[in-house]
Amino acid sequence: MVEVPNPPSFDRHGSADPVSPVVVSVPHAGRDYPEALIAALRVPVAALLPLEDRHVDAIARAAHRDETMLIARRPRAWIDLNRHERERDPLVDEGAAATTQPQPSIKLRSGLGLVPRRSGPAGDLWRARFSGAAIERRIAEDHRPYHTALSEALAAAHARFGVAVLIDLHSMPTLGGDGAQVVLGDRFGRASGGALMALAEATARAHGLRVALNAPYAGGHILERHGDPARGIHAIQVEIDRLLYLDPMTLEPGPGVSRIAAMVRAMIDALADAILPRLAAAE
């Protein structure tokens, strides 16, 4: 299968020089489905919707002011930016057997590796395995550039402010009943300092939302790779119940967008405000 060049795989917002210690990442909301992906499907394109953090980029854009923000265009079904580039599934990827893989993760075993094999009740997604060269091209053109840009943005924020905080923004299915509407993850303290997590939690609760910490989502590869609180780089995954902002019938942004965007904006501001006074005092 020949894969033709695609448009840029993510958008970057914010000035070249950081004006905030907070960086926002939106890795799973991409909806630019390459023709090569559509041609390879054995199921309708609509079967890929459960893989999307559906329109959580609308929340990010509405909340954005001037901080650095990266928003992936390419869909998770094409390549999952929240997986290690070696989490290659041999049932999907002909090149996987030749790679040195880390300990197979639960996600990989369940069909949600670097290139997902399954999507909800639709089952297996692809007519045949992709060539190793095709997957390596996705890694080189989409996965690595995103992580390089994220590393550079965090490094620039850290260089200017002494501390940087990543908000990795996602959405989740409704947990049901009185379950959490927002789940904050920091890999059980390995990706962020506790004071910043507590501040993020308090901000979400102040907006009338039920909050859980690290369960059922503690954070994935993005937090593992970029969070380093010992060096002053903190990373928090924010999962938002998508029915708080989507119309349940159309799955398009609904009237809840403004409320949830206001919560995300308040979280960005609270985290930045916690850092900037320390910078001013040091100066």
Secondary structure, DSSP 8 states (H G I E B T S, - for coil): ------S-SEEEES-SS-SSSEEEEE-S------HHHHHHBSS-GGGGGGGS-TTHHHHHHHH-SSSEEEEE-S-TTT--TTS-TT---TTTBTTGGGS---S--HHHHTT-SSS-SB-GGG-B-BSS-B-HHHHHHHIIIIIHHHHHHHHHHHHHHHHHHS-EEEEEEEEE----TT--SEEEE-TTTTSS-HHHHHHHHHHHHHTT--EEESSS----HHHHHH-BGGGTEEEEEEEEEGGGTB-TTT-SB-TTHHHHHHHHHHHHHHHHHHHHHHHHHH-
